[in-house]
Structure formats: C-alpha cells, structure tokens
Amino acid sequence: MQIYLDYSATTPTRPESIAAIQEALTAEWGNPSSLHQWGERSALVLEKARLQVAALINGDPSGIIFTSGGTEANNLALLGIAKTYSQPQHLIISSVEHAAISQPAAWLQSQGWQVTILPVDRFGCVSPLDLQSSLRPNTALVSIIYGQSEVGTIQPIASLAAICQAAGVLFHTDAIQAVGRLSIDVQSLGVDLLSLSGHKFYGGGGVGALYIKPGLKISPLLLGGGQELGFRSGTQPIAQIAGLGVAAELAAQEIATEMPRLVGLRDRLFQLLADCASSVSGGKSDLKPTGHPTQRLPHHLSFCVPAGITGRQIVRSMNLAGIGISAGSACSSGRSNPSAVLLAMGFDPITAVGGIRITLGRLTTEADIDWTAMALGQILDAVSQDLA
C-alpha cells in the first residue's frame, strides 16, 4: 500500500491542470507579447489565469505578478521593496519564517538594514503586541508567514496587518502553505503583498505569483523586456501559468467542502495517534504534537518523536512501509540539525531533531488515515523497545 502524506512539500498536479498545460504547449505556445494571432492566443491564456488566481484570493487582477514559484515571490516582495529605498531601513520578520524569507532578510541585514526577528510562543504564534512594540519610524516592511510549513500554526494575519496599516508600514505574508487550502481575501486581510505557489495546490511546479496591492511601488529584481507590468521581466511560461490558473479556479470552487473534509481527517489522525501514544510501550512513546492545537492549517499534523530518535529515522521507516511523510520542512528535511522553528518555539536541541510532519491532501482517504496510524504506531513501538 502506497500512501503519500507530504502534501506540504508538494502536491500532484491535478488532471485538469495537466490538460491545460498540454493544451497550451500544443496550441497556445506563442509569445504573449507578440501582436499576431499566435501571440494573442497566448496572451488570452495569460490574462485568464491572472483572473483565476486573483479570484482565489479576492485580489485585483492587475496585482497578480507571475513568478517562477514561491521563493521568487518572497524575494521579490522583500528585495523589491528594499530596492525602492536609497538608504537601509528597518525590516521585521518572525522567528518561524521559511528560508525564502529569512535568507533574503539576512542578506539585507548584511547590506546595512536593521532586522528585527519577532519571537513566538510555544505554539509558534507571533504576538500582535510584540509587533506593535517593535515598529520604528523607519520600519519599511513587515513580513509574517501565514501558515507555518513545519508546525502548521496559522498567524493572526488580519490583526498584524491592521497594526501595520495604522502605522503606515507595508505588510507582506508568505501564504504559500495557505493559498488553495484556506479561504483567503486580501481585501479583508489588509495585506499589501502576498506570495503563493502553484505546486502547493495541485497546479504544477515552476510557477507562482506575488500579489502586489495596486499602486504600490516596488522595484523589479529581473530587468529586461518589462513583462508582468514591469515587475518581472522574462517571457512568461504560458503552459505553467495555464495550469496554475485552472488549479486556482478549482481550488476556489472546492475550498468550502475540501477544507472541512481535511480537518476531519486531520483530527481523526491526531486522535488515533494520541491513542497510539498512550498504548505504546506503556505510554512511553511520548509523541508530542507541535504547533497550535486549533489555529492550524486544515491538512497539517506535526509532532516531536521520543528523545533519542530523529525525525529522519521515522521518515525512513515510514517510507519502507510505503508511506511518505517528512521531517520538518521539505526544504530542510535532508539535514539532521535541530529545527530552527522548533528551537524558536522553545524546544531543546535534542527534541528539535525529532520533528515530523504529516500533511494530507485531496487524494487522502479515511482508510489512508487508519493505515498510517497503525503503521506509525508499530514503528514507534519497535523504536521504543530498542531504546528500552
């Protein structure tokens, strides 16, 4: 039995998106900047996708800038805003950001920018009061992740954005784990910039977008022909964008039913694993949930395994059982160092190497959940006996 439960790492491209990609590759392959009919056909595909993605987050279509993925979108947000200033300013991020935010922030700091890293509580939550007290007269941008990829915690984005709006400070959110899984309205959230990625909601890899609030000044990172309203030069990959657009339209249609379905499966697995932990080796397995117990992504479970075991060991054992999970973020799960996110949440270094993540998706069934709980229980039992 093969069960894929690593949907936060990537999702399988859905058939409808594959069909749109194939159609674009065979019939709509022209350069969308060209004025002839081949270019016009591609341009129509491009603008339709822009409308589809905008509708998913209730944004103005003119604010959707297509990128090569979430990392580029995040870099464009931070560095693009930074480039509008002639002198270094002040940036605020959280201690649980993805590397696609923390690394650009570190680079800006090396260039003279002041960077404040907000702490989080034991659930991985940022305090609005901490943000309020950290604002300075020269704060140019605040960037806080929407849904944390390792532990699933959802931040109070609307409250954080409101604080920034009142202070006249720009607010960006890395919503790559949230878009397509949660109902997101950039208008009611009050964000100025928002990043998303196609391969997180079945749209295929190599494509993403940055939402930029219309009228906002931001400097491009790539210079050239001035495509994407001048924000991102380079001939657009029409096929990938077409796949993203279809995935966005279908996600918007399905969120109302898919989100509660995933929450039900997630909570069932939480309960089964809690029962498993209480019965394994006399209750000594000590499988600790991480992240916020309720304010979390609908598809996301995360734990720390018993001390003395690494998350990578559990991932390998589960893979041998035909089940795909991850040890923390997929971007760092190949490393055996303690998770920076878990350390920021107050976990000790020994525990912080034992993080695992189980993430569900549109192909996940109740039978998958039950089988996974049984398999993980047996693996934990065997490991606990080895440790005894």
N, C-alpha and C positions, 0 to 999 in steps of 0.2 A: 504493500500500500504506500503510495506516494502522496504526501500532504505538504503543500507549500504554505508556510505561515511566516513569511518575511516580506509582507506587502509594504512595510515602511521603507524597505530597501529599494524595491521596485515592484511594479505591477505588470502582469502580462498584458500586452497590447490587445484591446478588445477587437473582435472581428469587424465591427462597424468602422473602427478607425483604420484597420488594415485595408478594408475595402476602399476607404477614402484615399489612403496613401497610394494604393495601386492605381486608382483612377487618375490621381494627379501625376504619377510617374509616366502613365501611358498617354494621357490626353490633355493634361494641363501643365506641361513641362516648360512652357515658355518663361522668359524673364519678365516678371510683373512690371518692370519699369519700361518695357518696350511698348511702343504705341500701336503695333499691329495686332491682328486678331489673336495670335498665339500669346502675346503678352497680356492682352486684355482678358483672356480666359483665366490665366494665372492670377491676374490682379483681382478678379472676381472671387476666386477661391480664397485669396489672402484676406480680402475685406470681409468675406463671410465668416471666416474663422475669427477675425477680430471681434465681430459682433457676437459670435458664440461665446468666446471667452469673457467678453465684457458682461454678457448677460449672467454668466455663472456667478460673478461677484458684484453684480449691480453697479458696474462702473461705466464711465463714458468710454465708448469705443476708441475715441481719439487718444485715450490714455493708456491703451494696451500696446506695449512695445515688445515685439517678439525677440527672444534671445536664444542662445544655444542650450539653455537649461537654467536650473535654479542658482547654480554657482555664479554664472554670469549676471543673472538678475540681481543677486545680492551685491556683487561687486559694483555693478552699475549704480545701484542705489547709494552705497556708501562713498565710493570714489567719485561718482558723478556729482554728488552734492559737494564733496570736498573740493573738487576742481573749480567750483564757482567762486571760491574764496582766494584772495591773493595772499592771505596770511593764515597760518594754522589756527584752528578754533577748538571747540570742545565737543566731544562725542560721548554719548552714553550708550552702553550695551549692557546685557546681563551676563552673569557668570555661567549660564547654561546655553549659550548660543552655539549653533553649528559652526564648524571651522570656516565655512564660507562667509561668515560674519566676523568671527574672532580674528581670523588671519588678516583680512583687509584692515580691521581696526588696529591690529598690532603694527601693520605697515604704516598706517597713518601716524601712529604714535612715534615710530622711528623717524618720521618726517617733521616732528615737532608738534603734532596735535596732542592736546590733553585728552586722555581717555579715562572715563570713569566706568568701572565694572560693578554693576549693582549685585549685591548678594541675593541669595534666595533662601527660603526656609527649608525645612526637612522634606517638604513635598515638591520642592523645585519652583515655588511661586515667588515672583517679584512683588514687593510691597509698593503700592502707589505712593505711600508716604516717603519711602526711600527715594523714589524717583523725584518727587516734589522737592525734597531737600537737596538733591544733587544737581538741580538745574542752576546754571550760571548765566550771567549776562551774555557770555559768548558761546553758549551752547547752540550748535548749529543743527544737530540731528540726534534723535534717539532711535535706536533700533532694538526691538524686543521680539523674540521669537514667538510665534502664535501657539503652536503645539510642539512640545519638545520631542525630538525624534527618539531619544533613548528611554525616557521615562513616561512619556505621554501626557505630561501636565499641560493644561491649557492656561495661558496667562490672561489676566483681565484687560484685554487689549483696549476695549472701549474706554475704560477708566483711565488707563495710561495715556491714550491718545488725547483724551479730554484735557488732562493736565498739561500736555504739551501745547495743545491748541490755545489754551488760555494764556500760556506764556509766550506764544508766538514762535514756538520751536517746531521744526519739522519732525514727523514721526513715520518710521518705516517698520513694517513687520515682515519677517520671513515666515510666510504662511504655506510653505511648501508641503508640510505634512497635513495641513488642514484643508486646503482648497480641494474640492471634489468629495470631501468626507464630511464637512460641516457646512451648514448654510452660512455664507459669508456675504455681507453687504458693506462695501467700502464706504458708502454714504453714511450709514448709521454708525459704523465704527469710528469714522472721523480720521482715518489714516490718510497720509499723503502719498505713501508708496507702499506697494505690496508685491512680494515675489511669489511666483508659482512655477511648478514644473510638471510637464506632461506625463512623465513616466511614473508619477506618483498616483495618477488616477486613470490609468489604462490608455493613455494617449500616445505611448511610444517614447523612446529616448531621443536625446539630442535636440530637444525643443522645450522652451519655457517662455515666461513673459514677466515683465515688470510693469505693474500698474503705476502710472505717474499721474497724479491729480492734474487735470488740465490747468495750464497757466503756470505750473511750477517750473522754475528754472533749474536745469540740470545739464552738465556738460557730458558729451559722449566720451566713451573710452576708445571706441574704434572710429577712425577717421577715414573717409573715402567718399563714396557716392551720395551719402546723405539719406540712405533708406531709413525706414521706420521713423518718419517725421524728423529725421536728422539726429535722432538719439542713438542709432545703432546702424552704422554703415555696413554694407555687405549684401549681396543678392540673397534674398530670403529663400530658405529651403521649403518650397511650396508643399511638397509631399508631407513632411513632418508637421508643418503648420496645419495642413488639412486634417491630419489625424488628431492633432490636439483639439482643433475646433469641434470635431464630431464628439470626442470624449467629453469636452466641456458641456456640450448641449445635452448629451445623455446623462451626465452626472447631475445637471440641474433638474432633469426630469425625475431622477431616481432617488435623490437625497432623502426626500420625505419618507420613503419606505425602507431604503437601504440603511440609513443611519440607525433607526431603532432595531433593525434586524441584527446589525453588527453589535450594538450594545447588549442585546440579549445573549448573543453567542459569547461575547467577551465576559459578561458577568457569569454565565454558566461555567466557563473555563476557570475563572477566578475561584468560584465555589468548589469545583471539582478538585482544583489544585490545593485549596485550603484543606479540604477533607483528606487529600492525599498526604499533605504535610503533617497532619495530626496523627496519621496512622503509620507513617514510615518509621521504622526502627524505633518505635515507642515515642514518636513525636519529636525526634531529634534531627529531622532533616532541616528544620529552620529555614524554610523557603520564605523569604521576606519580600512582600510586594514593595515596589518603589513608585514614586510619583504620587500625584493627588488621587485619593480614592474615588472621587466623583467628578471633579473638574479635569477630565482627561479625554484624549481622543477616543472616539467610539470604537475603534478597531484594535486598540493597543493594550497589551498587558506587559508588565515588566517586573522583574524580581532580582534579588540577590540570592545566590545559591549558598549552601553551607560553607563556612570558613574552611580554607584548605583546598577548595575546589575553585577552578577558574571557569568563567563563563564559556571560554573556548572549549574546555573539556566537555561540557554539557552539549554544546553545539555539535561537536564531532560525534558524540554518542547518539544524539537525536538524528543526525544525518545518516548514520549507519542503520537507524530504524526507519529511514525513509521519510523523515520529517525535517523540513527546512525552517530553522529559526535563526536568530543572530545573537551575538554577544555585544550588546550596546548598538551604537550606530554602525551601519554597514560601511561607512567611510573610515571607521577606526577598529572594526571588529577583528581585523587581522593582527592586531597588536595585543601584547599581554600586559601592557602598562595599566595602572589603575585608571578608571574612567574619570576624566576631569569633571564631568557632570555630576557623578556620584560624590566625588570629593567636595564639590561646591555645595552639595546638599548635606554635608556633614558626615558622610560615611568614612570610616577609616580605610587606609590603603589596602589592607588585606581583604576587606569586604568589597571594596570598589573594583577588584579584579573579577568579581563573581557575578557581574550583571548579565542578565539575559533578557531578550526581548522577543515576544511572540505577537505577531501582528496579523490580523485577519483581513479578508477581502471578499469580493463579490462571488468568488467560487467556493468559499468556505462553507461547509455544511455542519450540521449538528453531529453527524457521525464523525467528521474530522475532529471536532472538539473532544468527543468522548474518547476516541482512539489516542489523541495526543495526550490527554490527561493520564490515561493508563500507561502509555509508553514513558512519559516523563516520570511518573510515579515509580515505575520499575527501575529506571535509570538512577533516580535519587536513592532508592532503596539499596541498589547494588553499590553505589558510591559510598553511602553512609556505612555500610557493612565493611567496606575496605578501609574506611577511616577509623573504625572502632578498634 
